[in-house]
Amino acid sequence: MSSSAANAPERANRGRLGAPVKEILRTNDAVLVSAVEALLDGAGIPHLVLDQNMSVLEGSLGILPRRVLVDDNHSRSARRLLEDAGLAGELRPDAG
């Protein structure tokens, strides 16, 4: 097995942040995504929004959810921040 193939699972959990990431939110609500981004930006928590521009493919129907990912090292503080903001019900189950 080549070294690049052996590292594929590790790379799969890395986003543009350059570190392992965790999905903390998945929603079709663009306003919620914007609010979460503002909270994370304000707290200085590195994050990434995926599938934000998929509306071009779906015809702006809002059927494809947007995903918010945070650096694995910041996932607990991000979850706590969003829980404190009253968004606990919107969070993805914590996988560990």
Rosetta silent file (secondary structure, phi, psi, omega in degrees, C-alpha in Angstrom):
SEQUENCE: MSSSAANAPERANRGRLGAPVKEILRTNDAVLVSAVEALLDGAGIPHLVLDQNMSVLEGSLGILPRRVLVDDNHSRSARRLLEDAGLAGELRPDAG
SCORE:     score description
SCORE:     0.000 S_00000001
   1 L     0.000  132.476  179.934    0.000    0.000    0.000 S_00000001
   2 L   -71.905  158.449 -178.714    1.389    3.383   -0.930 S_00000001
   3 H   -66.107  -32.604  178.899    1.898    5.984    1.787 S_00000001
   4 H   -69.187  -35.833  177.144   -0.646    8.303    0.165 S_00000001
   5 H   -69.787  -36.329  179.157   -3.268    5.540    0.215 S_00000001
   6 H   -67.353  -29.458 -179.413   -2.452    4.767    3.833 S_00000001
   7 L   -89.822   -1.763 -176.866   -2.989    8.430    4.771 S_00000001
   8 H   -57.912  -46.155  179.218   -6.295    8.738    2.896 S_00000001
   9 H   -61.553  -36.528  178.912   -8.541    8.156    5.956 S_00000001
  10 H   -66.085  -42.644  179.941   -6.601   10.771    7.915 S_00000001
  11 H   -67.462  -27.293 -178.388   -6.893   13.300    5.075 S_00000001
  12 H   -63.568  -27.735 -179.816  -10.636   12.629    4.805 S_00000001
  13 L   -94.795   12.355  179.500  -11.164   14.248    8.211 S_00000001
  14 E  -109.724  131.127  176.854   -9.147   17.340    7.341 S_00000001
  15 L  -100.486 -162.912  177.566  -10.791   20.426    5.949 S_00000001
  16 L   -68.595   -7.584  179.365   -9.280   23.601    4.607 S_00000001
  17 L   -73.425  -16.001  178.244   -8.354   24.382    8.190 S_00000001
  18 L    83.366    3.864  179.410   -5.367   22.029    7.813 S_00000001
  19 L  -134.326  164.778  175.918   -6.276   20.062   10.926 S_00000001
  20 E   -57.440  143.083 -177.642   -8.809   17.345   11.684 S_00000001
  21 E  -125.251  159.259  175.203  -12.333   18.791   11.747 S_00000001
  22 E  -127.676  139.733  175.214  -15.692   17.864   13.256 S_00000001
  23 E   -79.958  124.503  179.637  -19.128   18.613   11.904 S_00000001
  24 E  -110.996  -15.611 -176.536  -21.104   20.455   14.552 S_00000001
  25 E  -150.598  140.120  173.852  -24.115   21.636   12.555 S_00000001
  26 E  -140.364  119.349 -175.679  -26.100   20.555    9.496 S_00000001
  27 E  -155.201  157.008  173.360  -29.069   22.646    8.441 S_00000001
  28 L   -92.625   -5.133 -175.064  -31.020   24.037    5.513 S_00000001
  29 L   -85.681  102.625 -178.076  -31.489   27.321    7.402 S_00000001
  30 H   -64.591  -31.004  178.586  -29.135   29.884    5.834 S_00000001
  31 H   -68.328  -40.583  177.422  -29.934   32.397    8.582 S_00000001
  32 H   -62.941  -43.558  178.273  -28.905   29.893   11.256 S_00000001
  33 H   -59.506  -43.166  179.100  -25.647   29.201    9.417 S_00000001
  34 H   -62.636  -43.008  178.865  -24.968   32.930    9.263 S_00000001
  35 H   -64.050  -42.523  179.446  -25.667   33.338   12.996 S_00000001
  36 H   -64.964  -41.674  176.970  -23.410   30.398   13.870 S_00000001
  37 H   -59.915  -42.475 -179.983  -20.640   31.816   11.676 S_00000001
  38 H   -63.571  -42.155  178.420  -20.931   35.176   13.454 S_00000001
  39 H   -63.543  -46.427 -178.931  -20.707   33.502   16.871 S_00000001
  40 H   -65.786  -41.156  176.772  -17.706   31.385   15.856 S_00000001
  41 H   -60.400  -46.131 -179.284  -15.971   34.376   14.239 S_00000001
  42 H   -61.575  -31.181 -179.985  -16.560   36.468   17.349 S_00000001
  43 H   -89.965   -4.313 -179.801  -15.041   33.756   19.530 S_00000001
  44 L    71.664   28.472 -179.211  -12.070   33.275   17.188 S_00000001
  45 L   -94.830  119.941  179.895  -12.943   29.622   16.552 S_00000001
  46 L   -62.827  133.766 -178.806  -11.678   28.358   13.176 S_00000001
  47 E  -150.428  169.396 -177.454  -14.536   26.957   11.103 S_00000001
  48 E  -145.721  133.579  175.769  -15.580   26.028    7.604 S_00000001
  49 E  -105.776  123.028  179.356  -19.022   26.029    5.956 S_00000001
  50 E  -105.629  154.555  177.051  -19.488   23.336    3.338 S_00000001
  51 L    66.549   19.812 -178.893  -22.163   23.043    0.647 S_00000001
  52 L   -66.348  -32.700 -176.624  -22.943   26.747    0.925 S_00000001
  53 L  -102.395   16.100  179.851  -23.036   27.219   -2.841 S_00000001
  54 L   -71.306  -12.483  179.383  -24.926   24.044   -3.684 S_00000001
  55 H   -60.481  -24.183  177.266  -28.059   26.126   -4.296 S_00000001
  56 H   -62.631  -39.798 -178.845  -26.729   26.661   -7.809 S_00000001
  57 H   -81.744  -31.895 -175.844  -27.140   22.941   -8.458 S_00000001
  58 H   -89.450   -4.849  179.501  -30.359   22.440   -6.521 S_00000001
  59 L    79.931   28.715  178.670  -32.134   25.442   -8.054 S_00000001
  60 L    59.511   31.294  179.240  -32.252   27.472   -4.811 S_00000001
  61 L   -83.934  -18.290  179.979  -34.807   25.103   -3.294 S_00000001
  62 L    76.023   25.691 -177.836  -32.933   24.806   -0.003 S_00000001
  63 L   -90.055  -19.395  179.074  -33.063   21.018    0.026 S_00000001
  64 L   -96.613  122.438 -177.302  -29.356   20.415    0.492 S_00000001
  65 L   -72.189  149.038  173.234  -28.163   21.159    4.016 S_00000001
  66 E   -90.629  146.941 -179.403  -25.163   23.340    4.740 S_00000001
  67 E  -119.047  136.990  176.205  -22.574   21.890    7.129 S_00000001
  68 E  -110.608  123.533  178.879  -20.487   23.780    9.664 S_00000001
  69 E  -116.364  145.491  176.505  -17.194   22.169   10.621 S_00000001
  70 E  -125.936  155.890  174.365  -14.759   23.301   13.283 S_00000001
  71 E   -54.183  132.667 -177.661  -11.164   22.451   14.030 S_00000001
  72 H   -52.836  -36.569 -179.100  -11.177   19.298   16.177 S_00000001
  73 H   -68.819  -16.073 -177.956   -9.163   21.099   18.872 S_00000001
  74 H  -111.736    5.318 -172.828  -11.936   23.708   19.172 S_00000001
  75 H   -64.329  -39.107  179.605  -14.996   21.459   18.919 S_00000001
  76 H   -65.893  -44.678 -179.745  -15.787   21.459   22.651 S_00000001
  77 H   -68.148  -34.147  177.167  -15.523   25.222   22.975 S_00000001
  78 H   -66.046  -44.306  178.149  -17.594   25.686   19.795 S_00000001
  79 H   -61.584  -43.897 -179.723  -20.306   23.367   21.121 S_00000001
  80 H   -61.994  -43.485  178.660  -20.309   25.176   24.464 S_00000001
  81 H   -58.445  -47.150 -177.832  -20.567   28.555   22.723 S_00000001
  82 H   -71.604  -33.899  174.577  -23.542   27.453   20.637 S_00000001
  83 H   -63.509  -44.136  178.915  -25.216   25.777   23.625 S_00000001
  84 H   -64.254  -26.360  179.061  -24.849   29.000   25.610 S_00000001
  85 L   -85.249    4.106  178.695  -26.422   30.862   22.682 S_00000001
  86 L    83.870   18.512 -176.752  -29.500   28.623   22.913 S_00000001
  87 L  -107.971   19.524 -177.087  -28.642   26.518   19.870 S_00000001
  88 H   -57.205  -37.031 -179.113  -28.054   23.179   21.624 S_00000001
  89 H   -68.408  -15.012 -179.136  -30.978   21.599   19.777 S_00000001
  90 H   -92.071  -14.033 -174.238  -29.378   22.412   16.427 S_00000001
  91 E   -74.984  147.156  173.306  -26.042   20.701   17.144 S_00000001
  92 L   -69.895  151.335  176.135  -25.045   17.369   15.660 S_00000001
  93 L   -58.713  138.221  179.919  -24.601   14.581   18.205 S_00000001
  94 L   -76.458  122.878 -177.998  -21.093   14.685   19.624 S_00000001
  95 L   -87.056    3.467  177.839  -19.185   11.654   18.403 S_00000001
  96 L   141.014    0.000    0.000  -16.510   11.924   21.048 S_00000001
